[in-house]
Amino acid sequence: MHRLVEVTWIDAEEYGEVGWNDLKSIKRYAKKPCPTMKTVGYVVHQSAKHISLVSTLGEKECSTLEKIPTQFIVSIDELIKEKPDAEL
């Protein structure tokens, strides 16, 4: 059984247009915190370097894979706890 989790993580970000940008505007934006994101999915891999999630999971097929580097992760919350066999 694959764990269903919600991962809260801080995203990397890029700001500005192609070509020249106003340095004052860039410096102002540079002080803003990176966005906090939340991703819900089934864990298909987890290691010290990253977690890999899919949003849809079948017996032989799945949706696209999303990989989040461990350094970006703030928290991982279990959404569905496995029940002991006696309760099944």
N, C-alpha and C positions, 0 to 999 in steps of 0.2 A: 504494500500500500504506500502511495506517495503522500507525504505531508502537504497539507494546504496551509500556506502561511501568508502573512502580510509583512513585507519588508519595507521599512522606512529607511531612506538613504538620501545622502546629499549628492546632488548632481553637479557635474562639471558644466561649465557654461562658456559660451563665446558671445561677444557683443561687438557690434559695429558693422559698417557696410564695406563692400569691396571698394578699394581706393582709399582716399584720404579721409580721416575722421578728426573731429574736433577734440584736441587733447583734454581740454577742460571737461567736456562731456564724458570722455572715457575715464578720466580720473574720478569723477563723481560716481559713475556706475561701478568702478572698481571697488569702492568701499561697501557696496551692497553685498549681503550674504548670498552664497550660492543657494539655489532653490532646494527645498526639501520635497522629496517625492515619496509616494507610496505605491508599491507594486504588490498585487495579489496573484498567487500562482501555486502550482504544484512543484515541489522540489524534485528535480531529476538528478541533481548533483550538488554537493556542497563540500568545499575544501577550505583550507586555510587561505586560499587566494581569491576565491569567488563563490557565489551561489548561482545556480542556473535554474530558471523557472519556465514553465509553460502554462498558459492560461486554460488550455483545453487539452484533455488527455483521454484517449481511447485505448483499446487493447493493443493496436498496432500502429496507430497514428496519433499525431499531436499537432498543436499549433506551433508557431515560430518560437524560438528559444530566446530568452532574455538573460544575459549574464551581468551580474552586478559585482564589481570588485569589493572584497571584504573591507578595504580601507574606507569605502564610501558608506558602509552600513552603520546606521544608528541603532536599529533594533530589528529583531525578527520575532513576530508574534504568531503562535499556533492558532489557527482558526477552527480546526476540527481536531479534537483529541481522539486518539484511538481508544476504543472501548475494550476492556478486558474480555477474553473469550466467554466468560460466564454470562455476560450481558448480551451477547449476540443472539 
